[in-house]
């Protein structure tokens, strides 16, 4: 069983890309021809929404699978449509993995005790179904929130070790109000996000792969490059999942500090600017949304310059 961080770093090297494509499908922005086909088959229903989402995601995955190491479906855009949306979420994970992609389930889960264990088993491990072990979501990694401390992280760590999976813990997020809590400085003169980083580094210390990185990653927003530089020094063995690129305003220069001295250790997420690139394209129409997404990924790969 291969260590998660080793799989990710090797995929980055193989594809010469640190791009993570966020699969955040908004029905209002999915091409009309896909939506109309689903509505003809399922009428205006949750089934139609789920069908349209999965069809759209397949087109994106087909277009970018050879160019990027990882995709990140954000579960909120699927939960919006109930059970049919969750079905599309599961289908998307399976389809991405069959096409050679690693999958980060962006679910931001956390709790304590048996509830945390259930979350970890659902997304990273196995469910006990009448004495038979089955995988519910089978993502390669999940995003988790750390507010409950180690009690809420431990079950995920155990699933990572048992199943070769990873987690990405929220440390310094890209949203404008993140500083309301994350930037508060203690009497000791250290910010909450720095405290979180020290904790995270210790949580992953005993689970480092052959490539030198932990299975415990950090979510670090590209919109705060000065803070990101501090965090890279605190967490040298941690892979950063970096949101905020593109639509949220960050550029390639902003994310450089998230990479380590080897030019590795980070994946940069972009969602809307890739999957809905056809909306702004003069070259591609809606039926070429996959080609537009591919072109957007190629441009982002050039901007980031991973080799």
N, C-alpha and C positions, 0 to 999 in steps of 0.2 A: 504494500500500500504506500503510494507516494505522498510525501508531505505537501500540503496545499501550497505553501509559499514556493516550493521548488517547481511545482506545476505551473504556477503563475509566472515566475521569473523565466522559466524555459520557454513558455509561450510568448512572452514579451521579446525574448531574443530571437526566436524562430520567425516571428512576423515583423520584427523590427518596429514594434508599435507599443506605445503605452496608453493607447486610447481605449477607454471603456465606453461602449455605446449604451446610453440609457434608454431602455424600452418603456417609455411613458406615453402610451397611446391615448390621445384625446379624440373621442368620436368626432367632434366637430372639425378636426383637422385631418382625419383619415380621408383619402381620396374618395370622391363621390361614387366612382364606379364600383369600389369595394363595398361601400355601405348599401348602395342600391341593390346589389346582388344579394346581400345578406337579408335585406328587408323583403325582397321578392320571395325568398325561401322561408323566412321565419316570421314575416310581418314585423311590426314595430314591437319588439320584445327583447327581453334580456338575452334570449338565444341569438337574436340577430346581432346584438352588440358584441357578445362573446365571439361569434363567428367572424365578424368584421375585424375585431382586434387581432385574432390569431392569424387571419389571412394577411393582414397588414404586416404583422411581425415577421411572418415567414418571408415576405418580400424583402424586408430589411436585412434579416439574417442571411438570406441567400446572397444579397449584394455585398455584405461586408465581412463574411465569415473568414475569408482568406487574408483580410487586412488587419484584423484586431484580435487581441487575445481573449477578451472578456466582454460580456454584456451584463446589464444591470436592470432587470425589470422592477419597477416601483409598484408595490402591491396595491397602493391606494387606487390607482387607475383601473385596477381589475376588480377590487372589492366593490367599487361603485356599481357594478352590475351583478352583485350577488353571486350565487353559485355558478352561474354561467361565466361570469368574469373570472372567478377562481379557476374554473376549468381551463379557460384560455391562458391563465397564468401558468398552470401546470403544463399544458401543451407547449407553451413557449419555452419553458425550461428544458423540456425533453427535446424539442426540436433544435434548440441552440446547442445542446450537448452532443446530439447526433451529428451536428455539423462542425464539431471540433472546437467549440467555444466553452470556456469556463463561464459559470453563471453566479453572479452575486444577487441574492434575493434581498432587495432593499425593503426590509420589513420593520426595522427599528424596534425589535422586540426586547422586552425585559420584564422580569418579575423575580420572585424568590421561590425556593423550595420546589415542590412538585410542579408548580405552574411553569417555572423556568425550564425544568426538565422536559416538560411536554412541548414547549416551544422548540427547544433544542432538538428533540427527537423528530418533531414534525419537519423541520427545515434542513437538518443536517444528518440525522440518524435514521432510525427505523421505528415504526410503530408496531406494537404488539397487537395483532388482530387475531384473536382466538387462537393464541399459541403459534401463530405464523408471523414472521417478520416481513413487513412491507414498508416501502419508502413512499411517503406522502408527497413531498415536494422535491427532495433530492437536489437541492442547490449545492454548489461548491463552497459557498460562503454566505453569511448573512450580515446585515448591519444590526448592531445592538446599541441600546442606550445604557449608560453606566451609572445612572443616578442612585441606584440601590446598592452600589458598591460590589464587593467581591461575591457576595451571596447571589447576586443576579447574573454574574459572569461565569462562575464555576461550572454550572451544568453545560454551558456552551463549550467551554474549554475541554471538558471531558468528551463531548461528542466530537470535537475537532481531533483529539488524539485517537479516538476509537475508529473514526471513519475517514481520516485524512482530509478534513475540512478546515475552513478558516472563518474568522469573524473580523468585522471592522467596527471599532468602537468609536462613537462620536466623541471628538476631543475639542476641536475648534471648527464650528460649522460656518458655512458661507453666508448665512442670512444676516441682514443689517442689524437685527436686535440680538444677535448671539452674545454680544458683550454684556447684556443686562445681567447675565449670570456667569458666563465663562471668563469675563475679564476682571471680575471682582478680585481684589488683592487682599490676601490675608495679613495678619499682623507680622507674619514672618517675611512679608515682602514678596510673596509668590502668588501668581494668579491662579484662579481655579483651573484654567485649561492646562497650565503647566503642572499643577498637582495631578490632574487627570493623566497627563502624559507619563509622569513618573510611576504612577500606579500601573498604567498599561504596560510599560516597559518591564515591570516586575512580574506582571501576570503572564507575559509571554516568554519569560527568561528560560524556562525549562522546556520549551517546545520550539526549538530553532532547527530549521532544515539544513540540508547540505549546502545550499546556496548562501546560508548565513542570515536568513530572515525568519522571523517568528510567524506562527500561524495567527497571531493576534495583530491585526492591522488597525490603523487609525484613520478616521474621517477628518480631513484637514482642508478647510476651504481655501480655494485659490484666491479668493477676494481679500485675504489677509496675508500677504507675502512676508511681512516682517515677523508676524507671529509664527508663520510656517517655518521660517528659518530657525527660530528658537526651538521649535518642536523637533526639527530634524536633528539638532544637536542632542536633545534629550533622548530621542528614540532612534538610535543609529541602525537598529536591527528590525525596524518596523516598516512594513509596506504602507504607504499612504494611499488612501482612496480620496481623490481630489475633486470635489464638486465646485461649481461656480465658474467654469470655463465657458466663454462664449456668451450665451444669453444673459448670464448674471454679471457680465462685465469684465471678467478676468481674461488675460491674454497669455501667450506663451512665455513672455518675460516674467509674469507673475508666478508661474508654476515652477520655474527653474529651481528655486530653493527647496522644493519638495523632493527633488531627486538627490541621491547621495553622491559621494565622490566617484562612484563607478557609473554614474548616469542611469542608475536603476532605482528600485525601491519606491516607485510611485506609479499609479495609474490615474489618468485624468479623464473624468467623466464629462461627456457632452450628450445631451438628450435632444432637445428641440432643434438645435442647429443642424443635427444630422438627420434625424428621422423625418423631419418636416422640411428638409432642405428644398424640396421641389416647390414649396410655397414662394420662395424668394428667387427661384432660378429662372433665368431667361432662356436657358437651353433645354430644360426638361419640363415636360408637362406632367400632369398627375399620374398618367399611366407609366411614366418613367421615374416614379418616386424612388425606386430602388437605385437607379443609376445616379440620381441626384444625391442620395445618401452616400453612395460609394465615393462620389467626387468630393463630398464634404469630408469624409474620413481621410481620403488621400491628402487633402489640403491640410487637415489637422496633423496628420503624420509628418508632413513636411515642416509644419510650424514647430512641432515639438522636437523633431530631429533625433529620435531615438535610433541607435544603431546596434 
